């Protein structure tokens, strides 16, 4: 039993940790707002945005295309297995098309970009924070949020929807090839299923998901990169946390958008 007036340090630390956990979402959203609110210096932002778009958009194309091919192959095989002999063959095209547009393309591409870009952004900005380069920018009168974070967040926000469209095209085309050549689904029937049952809402919902995923991925990387304190070990922890948070937020936003767009 503690003496009268003594402070339980364990309880105090637990209380502080609980308060920080409650305030973390607010801090995260405030960081995002801080990056966008204020005057925009397009002379500095635009060239850096293009450079970051090349890194996080074009640079991700090879792994995205490879993933898209296997998405198409696997989806075609499993959809055919589920539907063959139960419904007409053109429903294979319908199932593949809608599944890729609504769910697989935005979510799996988001996971790829989260693992690739959120980690890279957090590591880069974390190293700059540890080496005091961010402080040097502030001393020179440069807004580090606008100079470092905004181009990266814009790049992932715009780059991810473009990558998702690439994923959709490659995956559906791959599914068409394997379905018509190996799964006994005529190409005409598959194409009919994709086009006849196409709904703009399916495509729009996937693109909205991708836009929000990209925004959260970029913000997660910048947020954890900016709050790094310590050395190389702290940078490693920030990198891991940025990827984990991005993945969790992708799943959360995926549910919210599905509930809004596709609730019957």
HUVENRA-V769840 format. One record per pair of residues at least 24 apart in sequence whose C-alpha atoms are under 8 Angstrom apart, sorted by the first residue. I is the first residue (numbers start at 1). J is the second residue. D is the distance in whole Angstrom. If there is no record, write none. Layout:
i=I j=J d=D
i=I j=J d=D
This chain:
i=28 j=223 d=7
i=31 j=219 d=8
i=31 j=223 d=7
i=32 j=219 d=6
i=34 j=145 d=7
i=35 j=145 d=5
i=35 j=146 d=6
i=35 j=149 d=7
i=35 j=150 d=6
i=36 j=146 d=7
i=36 j=150 d=7
i=40 j=146 d=8
i=44 j=147 d=7
i=45 j=146 d=7
i=45 j=147 d=7
i=45 j=150 d=7
i=45 j=151 d=6
i=46 j=151 d=8
i=48 j=151 d=6
i=49 j=150 d=8
i=49 j=151 d=4
i=49 j=152 d=7
i=49 j=154 d=7
i=49 j=155 d=6
i=50 j=155 d=8
i=52 j=151 d=7
i=52 j=152 d=6
i=52 j=155 d=6
i=53 j=152 d=8
i=53 j=155 d=5
i=53 j=156 d=7
i=53 j=158 d=8
i=53 j=159 d=6
i=56 j=113 d=8
i=56 j=117 d=6
i=56 j=155 d=7
i=56 j=156 d=6
i=56 j=159 d=7
i=57 j=155 d=7
i=57 j=156 d=7
i=57 j=159 d=5
i=57 j=160 d=7
i=57 j=162 d=8
i=57 j=163 d=7
i=58 j=159 d=8
i=60 j=113 d=7
i=60 j=116 d=8
i=61 j=163 d=7
i=64 j=109 d=7
i=64 j=112 d=7
i=64 j=163 d=7
i=64 j=167 d=7
i=65 j=166 d=7
i=65 j=167 d=6
i=65 j=170 d=7
i=67 j=167 d=8
i=68 j=105 d=8
i=68 j=167 d=5
i=68 j=168 d=7
i=68 j=170 d=6
i=68 j=171 d=5
i=69 j=170 d=6
i=69 j=171 d=5
i=69 j=174 d=6
i=70 j=171 d=7
i=71 j=104 d=8
i=71 j=171 d=6
i=72 j=96 d=8
i=72 j=170 d=7
i=72 j=171 d=4
i=72 j=172 d=6
i=72 j=173 d=7
i=72 j=174 d=5
i=72 j=175 d=4
i=73 j=171 d=8
i=73 j=174 d=6
i=73 j=175 d=5
i=73 j=178 d=7
i=75 j=175 d=7
i=76 j=175 d=5
i=76 j=176 d=8
i=76 j=178 d=7
i=76 j=179 d=6
i=77 j=179 d=7
i=77 j=183 d=7
i=80 j=179 d=8
i=80 j=183 d=7
i=89 j=185 d=6
i=89 j=186 d=8
i=89 j=189 d=6
i=89 j=190 d=7
i=90 j=185 d=8
i=90 j=189 d=5
i=90 j=190 d=5
i=90 j=191 d=8
i=90 j=192 d=6
i=90 j=193 d=5
i=90 j=194 d=8
i=91 j=190 d=7
i=91 j=193 d=6
i=92 j=185 d=8
i=92 j=190 d=6
i=92 j=193 d=7
i=93 j=176 d=8
i=93 j=189 d=7
i=93 j=190 d=4
i=93 j=191 d=6
i=93 j=192 d=7
i=93 j=193 d=4
i=93 j=194 d=5
i=94 j=190 d=8
i=94 j=193 d=4
i=94 j=194 d=5
i=94 j=195 d=8
i=94 j=197 d=6
i=94 j=198 d=8
i=95 j=193 d=8
i=95 j=194 d=8
i=96 j=172 d=7
i=96 j=175 d=8
i=96 j=194 d=8
i=97 j=172 d=6
i=97 j=194 d=5
i=97 j=198 d=8
i=98 j=194 d=8
i=98 j=198 d=7
i=98 j=202 d=7
i=100 j=168 d=6
i=100 j=171 d=7
i=100 j=172 d=7
i=101 j=168 d=6
i=101 j=202 d=6
i=101 j=203 d=6
i=101 j=206 d=6
i=102 j=202 d=5
i=102 j=203 d=7
i=102 j=205 d=7
i=102 j=206 d=5
i=103 j=206 d=7
i=105 j=164 d=6
i=105 j=165 d=8
i=105 j=167 d=6
i=105 j=168 d=6
i=105 j=206 d=8
i=106 j=161 d=8
i=106 j=164 d=6
i=106 j=206 d=6
i=106 j=207 d=7
i=106 j=209 d=6
i=106 j=210 d=5
i=107 j=210 d=8
i=107 j=250 d=7
i=107 j=251 d=8
i=107 j=254 d=7
i=109 j=160 d=8
i=109 j=163 d=7
i=109 j=164 d=6
i=109 j=167 d=7
i=110 j=160 d=7
i=110 j=210 d=7
i=110 j=213 d=6
i=110 j=214 d=7
i=110 j=250 d=7
i=111 j=247 d=6
i=111 j=250 d=8
i=113 j=160 d=7
i=113 j=217 d=8
i=114 j=217 d=6
i=114 j=243 d=6
i=114 j=246 d=6
i=114 j=247 d=7
i=115 j=243 d=6
i=117 j=156 d=8
i=117 j=217 d=8
i=117 j=218 d=7
i=117 j=221 d=8
i=118 j=217 d=6
i=118 j=218 d=6
i=118 j=220 d=7
i=118 j=221 d=4
i=118 j=222 d=8
i=118 j=239 d=7
i=118 j=242 d=6
i=118 j=243 d=6
i=118 j=246 d=7
i=119 j=221 d=6
i=119 j=239 d=5
i=119 j=240 d=7
i=119 j=242 d=6
i=119 j=243 d=6
i=120 j=221 d=8
i=120 j=239 d=7
i=121 j=152 d=8
i=121 j=218 d=8
i=121 j=221 d=5
i=121 j=222 d=6
i=121 j=225 d=7
i=122 j=220 d=8
i=122 j=221 d=4
i=122 j=222 d=6
i=122 j=223 d=8
i=122 j=224 d=6
i=122 j=225 d=4
i=122 j=226 d=8
i=122 j=235 d=8
i=122 j=238 d=6
i=122 j=239 d=5
i=122 j=242 d=7
i=123 j=225 d=6
i=123 j=235 d=6
i=123 j=236 d=7
i=123 j=238 d=7
i=123 j=239 d=6
i=124 j=225 d=7
i=125 j=222 d=7
i=125 j=225 d=5
i=125 j=226 d=6
i=126 j=224 d=7
i=126 j=225 d=4
i=126 j=226 d=6
i=126 j=227 d=8
i=126 j=228 d=6
i=126 j=235 d=5
i=126 j=238 d=7
i=127 j=225 d=8
i=127 j=232 d=8
i=127 j=235 d=7
i=129 j=225 d=7
i=129 j=226 d=6
i=129 j=227 d=8
i=129 j=228 d=7
i=129 j=229 d=8
i=130 j=228 d=7
i=130 j=229 d=7
i=130 j=230 d=7
i=130 j=231 d=6
i=149 j=219 d=8
i=149 j=222 d=6
i=152 j=218 d=6
i=152 j=222 d=8
i=153 j=214 d=7
i=153 j=215 d=6
i=153 j=217 d=8
i=153 j=218 d=4
i=153 j=219 d=6
i=153 j=222 d=8
i=154 j=215 d=7
i=154 j=218 d=8
i=155 j=218 d=8
i=156 j=214 d=5
i=156 j=215 d=6
i=156 j=217 d=7
i=156 j=218 d=6
i=157 j=210 d=8
i=157 j=211 d=5
i=157 j=212 d=7
i=157 j=213 d=7
i=157 j=214 d=4
i=157 j=215 d=5
i=157 j=218 d=7
i=158 j=211 d=7
i=158 j=214 d=7
i=159 j=214 d=7
i=160 j=210 d=6
i=160 j=211 d=7
i=160 j=213 d=8
i=160 j=214 d=6
i=161 j=207 d=6
i=161 j=208 d=8
i=161 j=210 d=5
i=161 j=211 d=6
i=161 j=214 d=8
i=164 j=207 d=7
i=164 j=210 d=7
i=201 j=261 d=7
i=205 j=257 d=7
i=205 j=258 d=8
i=205 j=261 d=6
i=208 j=257 d=8
i=209 j=253 d=7
i=209 j=254 d=7
i=209 j=257 d=7
i=212 j=253 d=8
i=213 j=246 d=8
i=213 j=249 d=8
i=213 j=250 d=6
i=213 j=253 d=8
i=216 j=246 d=6
i=216 j=249 d=7
i=216 j=250 d=8
i=217 j=242 d=8
i=217 j=243 d=8
i=217 j=246 d=5
i=220 j=245 d=7
i=220 j=246 d=6
